[in-house]
Amino acid sequence: MDLDGNTRIHDNIVDLGAYEYGGEVAAQEATMAAALVFPNPASDAIFVKMNDRAPFKSRLVNSQGQTVKSGHSDMISVFKMDVSDLPVGLYLIYLEIDSQIFTEKIIINGS
């Protein structure tokens, strides 16, 4: 049964659903609204724009899990990360804001 008391088994298949995770995802999305990462895809640079000028740390990780760039910002509204030297591919940017870590997928498409 789910949180609302509904059965989660239909035709002998368990419906895992995503309802139980709604609060956690919604909280992350709401907090990430305070930080905008752009452009995506990127070729030369990634910008992180903070709406409330909170200090944060950033880490860009490649598909092998290696940190390829990192940085931090103290109370500025826009942070620039140069990605012009990175190969084309899918990356994750990790932002640590107020002791919480958030991730966003970034595509580097070269110049």
Backbone torsions as a table, in degrees:
resi	resn	phi	psi	omega
1	MET	NA	148.4	177.9
2	ASP	-91.0	-172.0	-177.4
3	LEU	-65.5	-23.0	178.6
4	ASP	-92.3	1.5	178.9
5	GLY	87.3	8.6	178.6
6	ASN	-82.3	145.3	177.8
7	THR	-68.7	145.6	-178.2
8	ARG	-111.4	12.8	178.8
9	ILE	-118.5	121.1	178.7
10	HIS	-130.7	123.0	-179.8
11	ASP	54.3	44.2	179.5
12	ASN	61.2	21.1	176.3
13	ILE	-118.4	128.6	179.7
14	VAL	-80.6	123.4	176.5
15	ASP	-88.5	105.8	-177.6
16	LEU	-75.0	-30.2	175.6
17	GLY	55.6	-176.6	178.7
18	ALA	-134.9	4.3	-175.7
19	TYR	-57.9	-42.7	-176.6
20	GLU	-63.0	-22.1	-177.2
21	TYR	-96.6	0.6	-175.6
22	GLY	-57.1	-41.4	-178.2
23	GLY	-64.2	-42.3	-178.8
24	GLU	-66.9	-45.8	179.8
25	VAL	-64.8	-44.0	-179.3
26	ALA	-61.4	-38.4	179.3
27	ALA	-64.9	-41.2	179.9
28	GLN	-66.6	-43.2	179.7
29	GLU	-62.9	-38.7	-179.9
30	ALA	-65.7	-40.9	179.8
31	THR	-70.4	-39.1	-180.0
32	MET	-67.1	-18.6	174.8
33	ALA	-62.9	-22.1	177.5
34	ALA	-78.7	-14.6	178.6
35	ALA	-129.1	124.7	178.3
36	LEU	-111.2	125.5	178.6
37	VAL	-107.2	123.4	-176.7
38	PHE	-153.8	162.9	-11.4
39	PRO	-77.4	165.1	178.2
40	ASN	-147.1	107.0	10.4
41	PRO	-74.8	161.0	-178.2
42	ALA	-123.5	155.4	176.5
43	SER	-125.6	-42.0	-176.4
44	ASP	-106.7	-40.8	-175.5
45	ALA	-153.0	154.0	172.2
46	ILE	-113.8	138.1	177.5
47	PHE	-115.3	138.9	173.9
48	VAL	-115.5	116.5	-179.5
49	LYS	-107.2	122.2	179.1
50	MET	-100.1	129.8	179.0
51	ASN	-75.0	-31.4	-175.9
52	ASP	-109.7	10.9	178.4
53	ARG	55.8	38.0	178.1
54	ALA	-81.3	144.7	175.5
55	PRO	-67.8	147.1	179.0
56	PHE	-154.0	162.4	173.5
57	LYS	-114.9	147.5	178.7
58	SER	-132.0	150.4	178.1
59	ARG	-143.0	129.8	175.9
60	LEU	-106.2	125.0	-173.4
61	VAL	-119.9	134.7	178.8
62	ASN	-82.3	-178.8	-175.9
63	SER	-70.2	-12.2	175.0
64	GLN	-92.7	2.9	178.6
65	GLY	85.2	9.7	-179.1
66	GLN	-90.0	135.0	174.6
67	THR	-74.2	120.0	-177.7
68	VAL	-105.6	-20.5	176.9
69	LYS	-148.9	150.6	173.9
70	SER	-151.0	161.2	179.3
71	GLY	-171.4	178.0	176.4
72	HIS	-150.7	161.6	-178.9
73	SER	-138.9	136.4	176.9
74	ASP	-116.2	99.2	170.8
75	MET	61.7	33.3	171.8
76	ILE	-110.9	157.4	-175.1
77	SER	-84.9	-27.9	-179.5
78	VAL	-133.0	129.4	179.2
79	PHE	-115.0	134.6	-179.5
80	LYS	-111.1	132.6	175.9
81	MET	-121.0	118.3	179.7
82	ASP	-72.9	124.7	178.6
83	VAL	-122.8	13.0	-175.8
84	SER	-64.4	-22.5	-178.8
85	ASP	-93.6	3.6	-177.4
86	LEU	-93.2	146.6	176.3
87	PRO	-70.4	156.7	177.0
88	VAL	-58.2	138.7	177.4
89	GLY	162.5	-177.1	178.4
90	LEU	-96.3	132.6	-179.0
91	TYR	-130.6	161.7	171.7
92	LEU	-116.7	133.9	172.5
93	ILE	-105.7	127.9	177.6
94	TYR	-104.1	127.3	176.5
95	LEU	-115.8	125.8	175.0
96	GLU	-103.9	111.4	-177.6
97	ILE	-125.1	121.4	179.4
98	ASP	50.6	47.1	177.1
99	SER	67.3	12.3	174.8
100	GLN	-113.6	142.5	-178.9
101	ILE	-111.4	130.6	179.5
102	PHE	-125.3	149.7	-179.3
103	THR	-124.7	153.3	174.1
104	GLU	-147.2	140.0	177.6
105	LYS	-77.1	138.3	178.0
106	ILE	-130.5	135.2	175.3
107	ILE	-105.1	126.2	174.4
108	ILE	-100.4	120.1	-176.1
109	ASN	-111.4	11.2	177.0
110	GLY	74.9	169.1	-178.4
111	SER	-97.9	NA	NA
